[in-house]
């Protein structure tokens, strides 16, 4: 299924996004945070949360994480 019709999130969407850190970070500020916004995933540096986030389509992030987890089995 293609997500080409879903518009890219605006800065407002990111400012109100629910950001979460990996449970592996142990609460430290040396990891990445992600937020899911419609069919997009935003990724930012937890140490520099004011900087612009990287945006990827959800299916791209899913393929990436699947490739990582299956290659380490």
Backbone atoms as SQL, in Angstrom:
CREATE TABLE atoms (id INTEGER PRIMARY KEY, chain TEXT, resi INTEGER, resn TEXT, atom TEXT, x REAL, y REAL, z REAL);
INSERT INTO atoms VALUES
  (1, 'A', 1, 'UNK', 'N', 0.848, -1.175, 0.000),
  (2, 'A', 1, 'UNK', 'CA', 0.000, 0.000, 0.000),
  (3, 'A', 1, 'UNK', 'C', 0.892, 1.236, 0.000),
  (4, 'A', 2, 'UNK', 'N', 0.576, 2.186, -0.835),
  (5, 'A', 2, 'UNK', 'CA', 1.372, 3.399, -0.960),
  (6, 'A', 2, 'UNK', 'C', 0.852, 4.487, -0.036),
  (7, 'A', 3, 'UNK', 'N', 1.775, 5.251, 0.541),
  (8, 'A', 3, 'UNK', 'CA', 1.415, 6.360, 1.419),
  (9, 'A', 3, 'UNK', 'C', 1.718, 7.696, 0.769),
  (10, 'A', 4, 'UNK', 'N', 1.749, 7.756, -0.549),
  (11, 'A', 4, 'UNK', 'CA', 2.184, 8.959, -1.236),
  (12, 'A', 4, 'UNK', 'C', 1.223, 10.125, -1.057),
  (13, 'A', 5, 'UNK', 'N', -0.030, 9.879, -0.703),
  (14, 'A', 5, 'UNK', 'CA', -0.995, 10.966, -0.562),
  (15, 'A', 5, 'UNK', 'C', -0.983, 11.610, 0.818),
  (16, 'A', 6, 'UNK', 'N', -0.286, 11.038, 1.776),
  (17, 'A', 6, 'UNK', 'CA', -0.250, 11.599, 3.120),
  (18, 'A', 6, 'UNK', 'C', 0.776, 12.724, 3.179),
  (19, 'A', 7, 'UNK', 'N', 0.334, 13.936, 3.543),
  (20, 'A', 7, 'UNK', 'CA', 1.284, 15.054, 3.566),
  (21, 'A', 7, 'UNK', 'C', 2.320, 14.916, 4.667),
  (22, 'A', 8, 'UNK', 'N', 3.476, 15.493, 4.402),
  (23, 'A', 8, 'UNK', 'CA', 4.566, 15.510, 5.374),
  (24, 'A', 8, 'UNK', 'C', 4.109, 16.296, 6.609),
  (25, 'A', 9, 'UNK', 'N', 4.424, 15.832, 7.826),
  (26, 'A', 9, 'UNK', 'CA', 4.015, 16.551, 9.039),
  (27, 'A', 9, 'UNK', 'C', 4.625, 17.955, 9.084),
  (28, 'A', 10, 'UNK', 'N', 3.878, 18.875, 9.643),
  (29, 'A', 10, 'UNK', 'CA', 4.364, 20.243, 9.801),
  (30, 'A', 10, 'UNK', 'C', 5.139, 20.375, 11.108),
  (31, 'A', 11, 'UNK', 'N', 5.788, 21.518, 11.270),
  (32, 'A', 11, 'UNK', 'CA', 6.501, 21.773, 12.535),
  (33, 'A', 11, 'UNK', 'C', 5.534, 21.718, 13.713),
  (34, 'A', 12, 'UNK', 'N', 4.289, 22.165, 13.505),
  (35, 'A', 12, 'UNK', 'CA', 3.289, 22.110, 14.581),
  (36, 'A', 12, 'UNK', 'C', 3.023, 20.661, 14.979),
  (37, 'A', 13, 'UNK', 'N', 2.889, 19.783, 13.990),
  (38, 'A', 13, 'UNK', 'CA', 2.673, 18.365, 14.291),
  (39, 'A', 13, 'UNK', 'C', 3.804, 17.820, 15.164),
  (40, 'A', 14, 'UNK', 'N', 5.043, 18.239, 14.862),
  (41, 'A', 14, 'UNK', 'CA', 6.189, 17.754, 15.621),
  (42, 'A', 14, 'UNK', 'C', 6.252, 18.375, 17.009),
  (43, 'A', 15, 'UNK', 'N', 5.805, 19.622, 17.153),
  (44, 'A', 15, 'UNK', 'CA', 5.860, 20.261, 18.471),
  (45, 'A', 15, 'UNK', 'C', 4.837, 19.668, 19.426),
  (46, 'A', 16, 'UNK', 'N', 3.791, 19.085, 18.886),
  (47, 'A', 16, 'UNK', 'CA', 2.772, 18.463, 19.735),
  (48, 'A', 16, 'UNK', 'C', 2.862, 16.940, 19.720),
  (49, 'A', 17, 'UNK', 'N', 3.891, 16.415, 19.048),
  (50, 'A', 17, 'UNK', 'CA', 4.051, 14.960, 18.947),
  (51, 'A', 17, 'UNK', 'C', 4.405, 14.350, 20.299),
  (52, 'A', 18, 'UNK', 'N', 4.049, 13.105, 20.455),
  (53, 'A', 18, 'UNK', 'CA', 4.379, 12.347, 21.662),
  (54, 'A', 18, 'UNK', 'C', 5.689, 11.601, 21.393),
  (55, 'A', 19, 'UNK', 'N', 6.781, 12.143, 21.907),
  (56, 'A', 19, 'UNK', 'CA', 8.114, 11.579, 21.678),
  (57, 'A', 19, 'UNK', 'C', 8.400, 10.504, 22.713),
  (58, 'A', 20, 'UNK', 'N', 9.114, 9.444, 22.293),
  (59, 'A', 20, 'UNK', 'CA', 9.499, 8.388, 23.243),
  (60, 'A', 20, 'UNK', 'C', 10.919, 7.925, 22.942),
  (61, 'A', 21, 'UNK', 'N', 11.598, 7.519, 24.015),
  (62, 'A', 21, 'UNK', 'CA', 12.969, 7.016, 23.920),
  (63, 'A', 21, 'UNK', 'C', 12.966, 5.503, 23.967),
  (64, 'A', 22, 'UNK', 'N', 14.040, 4.941, 23.497),
  (65, 'A', 22, 'UNK', 'CA', 14.221, 3.503, 23.583),
  (66, 'A', 22, 'UNK', 'C', 14.320, 3.092, 25.051),
  (67, 'A', 23, 'UNK', 'N', 13.768, 1.950, 25.384),
  (68, 'A', 23, 'UNK', 'CA', 13.883, 1.441, 26.754),
  (69, 'A', 23, 'UNK', 'C', 15.322, 1.055, 27.077),
  (70, 'A', 24, 'UNK', 'N', 16.147, 0.892, 26.045),
  (71, 'A', 24, 'UNK', 'CA', 17.555, 0.550, 26.238),
  (72, 'A', 24, 'UNK', 'C', 18.407, 1.752, 26.648),
  (73, 'A', 25, 'UNK', 'N', 17.857, 2.943, 26.597),
  (74, 'A', 25, 'UNK', 'CA', 18.651, 4.135, 26.905),
  (75, 'A', 25, 'UNK', 'C', 18.891, 4.293, 28.398),
  (76, 'A', 26, 'UNK', 'N', 18.097, 3.646, 29.215),
  (77, 'A', 26, 'UNK', 'CA', 18.267, 3.749, 30.657),
  (78, 'A', 26, 'UNK', 'C', 17.970, 5.142, 31.188),
  (79, 'A', 27, 'UNK', 'N', 17.209, 5.927, 30.450),
  (80, 'A', 27, 'UNK', 'CA', 16.854, 7.272, 30.877),
  (81, 'A', 27, 'UNK', 'C', 17.907, 8.313, 30.571),
  (82, 'A', 28, 'UNK', 'N', 19.021, 7.906, 30.017),
  (83, 'A', 28, 'UNK', 'CA', 20.090, 8.850, 29.676),
  (84, 'A', 28, 'UNK', 'C', 19.687, 9.661, 28.449),
  (85, 'A', 29, 'UNK', 'N', 20.402, 10.755, 28.243),
  (86, 'A', 29, 'UNK', 'CA', 20.121, 11.608, 27.085),
  (87, 'A', 29, 'UNK', 'C', 21.093, 11.347, 25.948),
  (88, 'A', 30, 'UNK', 'N', 21.449, 10.114, 25.725),
  (89, 'A', 30, 'UNK', 'CA', 22.403, 9.802, 24.661),
  (90, 'A', 30, 'UNK', 'C', 21.819, 8.784, 23.690),
  (91, 'A', 31, 'UNK', 'N', 20.611, 9.051, 23.259),
  (92, 'A', 31, 'UNK', 'CA', 19.951, 8.135, 22.335),
  (93, 'A', 31, 'UNK', 'C', 19.057, 8.936, 21.396),
  (94, 'A', 32, 'UNK', 'N', 18.286, 8.245, 20.621),
  (95, 'A', 32, 'UNK', 'CA', 17.333, 8.906, 19.750),
  (96, 'A', 32, 'UNK', 'C', 15.929, 8.765, 20.321),
  (97, 'A', 33, 'UNK', 'N', 15.063, 9.668, 19.908),
  (98, 'A', 33, 'UNK', 'CA', 13.655, 9.599, 20.273),
  (99, 'A', 33, 'UNK', 'C', 12.855, 9.493, 18.982),
  (100, 'A', 34, 'UNK', 'N', 11.704, 8.845, 19.065),
  (101, 'A', 34, 'UNK', 'CA', 10.836, 8.757, 17.900),
  (102, 'A', 34, 'UNK', 'C', 9.435, 9.230, 18.252),
  (103, 'A', 35, 'UNK', 'N', 8.742, 9.701, 17.235),
  (104, 'A', 35, 'UNK', 'CA', 7.329, 10.062, 17.358),
  (105, 'A', 35, 'UNK', 'C', 6.635, 9.575, 16.094),
  (106, 'A', 36, 'UNK', 'N', 5.465, 8.997, 16.264),
  (107, 'A', 36, 'UNK', 'CA', 4.699, 8.519, 15.119),
  (108, 'A', 36, 'UNK', 'C', 3.587, 9.519, 14.833),
  (109, 'A', 37, 'UNK', 'N', 3.555, 10.003, 13.599),
  (110, 'A', 37, 'UNK', 'CA', 2.574, 11.000, 13.183),
  (111, 'A', 37, 'UNK', 'C', 1.937, 10.508, 11.894),
  (112, 'A', 38, 'UNK', 'N', 0.718, 10.045, 11.997),
  (113, 'A', 38, 'UNK', 'CA', 0.005, 9.466, 10.855),
  (114, 'A', 38, 'UNK', 'C', 0.852, 8.375, 10.205),
  (115, 'A', 39, 'UNK', 'N', 1.211, 8.523, 8.972),
  (116, 'A', 39, 'UNK', 'CA', 1.996, 7.499, 8.273),
  (117, 'A', 39, 'UNK', 'C', 3.480, 7.836, 8.263),
  (118, 'A', 40, 'UNK', 'N', 3.887, 8.746, 9.127),
  (119, 'A', 40, 'UNK', 'CA', 5.286, 9.185, 9.213),
  (120, 'A', 40, 'UNK', 'C', 5.876, 8.812, 10.557),
  (121, 'A', 41, 'UNK', 'N', 7.206, 8.701, 10.613),
  (122, 'A', 41, 'UNK', 'CA', 7.949, 8.523, 11.859),
  (123, 'A', 41, 'UNK', 'C', 9.012, 9.619, 11.891),
  (124, 'A', 42, 'UNK', 'N', 9.023, 10.367, 12.980),
  (125, 'A', 42, 'UNK', 'CA', 10.029, 11.409, 13.177),
  (126, 'A', 42, 'UNK', 'C', 11.086, 10.869, 14.133),
  (127, 'A', 43, 'UNK', 'N', 12.345, 11.156, 13.843),
  (128, 'A', 43, 'UNK', 'CA', 13.456, 10.687, 14.672),
  (129, 'A', 43, 'UNK', 'C', 14.329, 11.894, 14.991),
  (130, 'A', 44, 'UNK', 'N', 14.669, 12.051, 16.286),
  (131, 'A', 44, 'UNK', 'CA', 15.520, 13.169, 16.689),
  (132, 'A', 44, 'UNK', 'C', 16.518, 12.730, 17.740),
  (133, 'A', 45, 'UNK', 'N', 17.573, 13.517, 17.889),
  (134, 'A', 45, 'UNK', 'CA', 18.611, 13.296, 18.886),
  (135, 'A', 45, 'UNK', 'C', 18.081, 13.782, 20.229),
  (136, 'A', 46, 'UNK', 'N', 18.092, 12.938, 21.240),
  (137, 'A', 46, 'UNK', 'CA', 17.551, 13.335, 22.538),
  (138, 'A', 46, 'UNK', 'C', 18.360, 14.451, 23.201),
  (139, 'A', 47, 'UNK', 'N', 19.647, 14.566, 22.866),
  (140, 'A', 47, 'UNK', 'CA', 20.479, 15.640, 23.433),
  (141, 'A', 47, 'UNK', 'C', 20.186, 16.982, 22.785),
  (142, 'A', 48, 'UNK', 'N', 19.681, 16.965, 21.565),
  (143, 'A', 48, 'UNK', 'CA', 19.414, 18.189, 20.804),
  (144, 'A', 48, 'UNK', 'C', 17.982, 18.182, 20.286),
  (145, 'A', 49, 'UNK', 'N', 17.041, 18.058, 21.185),
  (146, 'A', 49, 'UNK', 'CA', 15.643, 17.902, 20.781),
  (147, 'A', 49, 'UNK', 'C', 15.074, 19.138, 20.086),
  (148, 'A', 50, 'UNK', 'N', 15.746, 20.263, 20.187),
  (149, 'A', 50, 'UNK', 'CA', 15.289, 21.469, 19.509),
  (150, 'A', 50, 'UNK', 'C', 15.677, 21.525, 18.048),
  (151, 'A', 51, 'UNK', 'N', 16.596, 20.673, 17.650),
  (152, 'A', 51, 'UNK', 'CA', 16.998, 20.640, 16.244),
  (153, 'A', 51, 'UNK', 'C', 15.941, 19.924, 15.412),
  (154, 'A', 52, 'UNK', 'N', 15.996, 20.146, 14.122),
  (155, 'A', 52, 'UNK', 'CA', 15.020, 19.546, 13.226),
  (156, 'A', 52, 'UNK', 'C', 15.121, 18.018, 13.252),
  (157, 'A', 53, 'UNK', 'N', 13.966, 17.378, 13.255),
  (158, 'A', 53, 'UNK', 'CA', 13.901, 15.915, 13.260),
  (159, 'A', 53, 'UNK', 'C', 13.978, 15.380, 11.836),
  (160, 'A', 54, 'UNK', 'N', 14.431, 14.150, 11.720),
  (161, 'A', 54, 'UNK', 'CA', 14.414, 13.449, 10.440),
  (162, 'A', 54, 'UNK', 'C', 13.044, 12.805, 10.280),
  (163, 'A', 55, 'UNK', 'N', 12.477, 12.870, 9.096),
  (164, 'A', 55, 'UNK', 'CA', 11.162, 12.290, 8.844),
  (165, 'A', 55, 'UNK', 'C', 11.265, 11.180, 7.813),
  (166, 'A', 56, 'UNK', 'N', 10.644, 10.058, 8.140),
  (167, 'A', 56, 'UNK', 'CA', 10.615, 8.906, 7.249),
  (168, 'A', 56, 'UNK', 'C', 9.195, 8.366, 7.200),
  (169, 'A', 57, 'UNK', 'N', 8.846, 7.794, 6.092),
  (170, 'A', 57, 'UNK', 'CA', 7.542, 7.123, 6.022),
  (171, 'A', 57, 'UNK', 'C', 7.598, 5.880, 6.908),
  (172, 'A', 58, 'UNK', 'N', 6.461, 5.588, 7.534),
  (173, 'A', 58, 'UNK', 'CA', 6.380, 4.473, 8.486),
  (174, 'A', 58, 'UNK', 'C', 6.823, 3.154, 7.852),
  (175, 'A', 59, 'UNK', 'N', 6.439, 2.898, 6.606),
  (176, 'A', 59, 'UNK', 'CA', 6.814, 1.622, 5.972),
  (177, 'A', 59, 'UNK', 'C', 8.322, 1.538, 5.739),
  (178, 'A', 60, 'UNK', 'N', 8.994, 2.661, 5.550),
  (179, 'A', 60, 'UNK', 'CA', 10.448, 2.669, 5.394),
  (180, 'A', 60, 'UNK', 'C', 11.133, 2.303, 6.707),
  (181, 'A', 61, 'UNK', 'N', 10.661, 2.875, 7.808),
  (182, 'A', 61, 'UNK', 'CA', 11.228, 2.560, 9.125),
  (183, 'A', 61, 'UNK', 'C', 10.961, 1.107, 9.480),
  (184, 'A', 62, 'UNK', 'N', 9.794, 0.628, 9.153),
  (185, 'A', 62, 'UNK', 'CA', 9.458, -0.776, 9.425),
  (186, 'A', 62, 'UNK', 'C', 10.389, -1.720, 8.671),
  (187, 'A', 63, 'UNK', 'N', 10.630, -1.440, 7.396),
  (188, 'A', 63, 'UNK', 'CA', 11.545, -2.278, 6.604),
  (189, 'A', 63, 'UNK', 'C', 12.961, -2.218, 7.170),
  (190, 'A', 64, 'UNK', 'N', 13.387, -1.039, 7.583),
  (191, 'A', 64, 'UNK', 'CA', 14.722, -0.861, 8.158),
  (192, 'A', 64, 'UNK', 'C', 14.886, -1.665, 9.452),
  (193, 'A', 65, 'UNK', 'N', 13.929, -1.539, 10.370),
  (194, 'A', 65, 'UNK', 'CA', 14.046, -2.260, 11.638),
  (195, 'A', 65, 'UNK', 'C', 13.921, -3.770, 11.442),
  (196, 'A', 66, 'UNK', 'N', 13.103, -4.198, 10.486),
  (197, 'A', 66, 'UNK', 'CA', 13.005, -5.632, 10.185),
  (198, 'A', 66, 'UNK', 'C', 14.331, -6.161, 9.661),
  (199, 'A', 67, 'UNK', 'N', 14.952, -5.398, 8.779),
  (200, 'A', 67, 'UNK', 'CA', 16.244, -5.824, 8.224),
  (201, 'A', 67, 'UNK', 'C', 17.308, -5.917, 9.317),
  (202, 'A', 68, 'UNK', 'N', 17.313, -4.981, 10.245),
  (203, 'A', 68, 'UNK', 'CA', 18.295, -5.001, 11.332),
  (204, 'A', 68, 'UNK', 'C', 18.057, -6.197, 12.246),
  (205, 'A', 69, 'UNK', 'N', 16.831, -6.398, 12.654),
  (206, 'A', 69, 'UNK', 'CA', 16.554, -7.485, 13.603),
  (207, 'A', 69, 'UNK', 'C', 16.742, -8.854, 12.988),
  (208, 'A', 70, 'UNK', 'N', 16.434, -9.011, 11.706),
  (209, 'A', 70, 'UNK', 'CA', 16.617, -10.339, 11.098),
  (210, 'A', 70, 'UNK', 'C', 18.066, -10.625, 10.771),
  (211, 'A', 71, 'UNK', 'N', 18.871, -9.607, 10.577),
  (212, 'A', 71, 'UNK', 'CA', 20.286, -9.846, 10.272),
  (213, 'A', 71, 'UNK', 'C', 21.106, -10.184, 11.520),
  (214, 'A', 72, 'UNK', 'N', 20.548, -9.973, 12.710),
  (215, 'A', 72, 'UNK', 'CA', 21.269, -10.255, 13.961),
  (216, 'A', 72, 'UNK', 'C', 20.776, -11.531, 14.635),
  (217, 'A', 73, 'UNK', 'N', 20.102, -12.369, 13.917),
  (218, 'A', 73, 'UNK', 'CA', 19.613, -13.634, 14.516),
  (219, 'A', 73, 'UNK', 'C', 20.591, -14.732, 14.334);
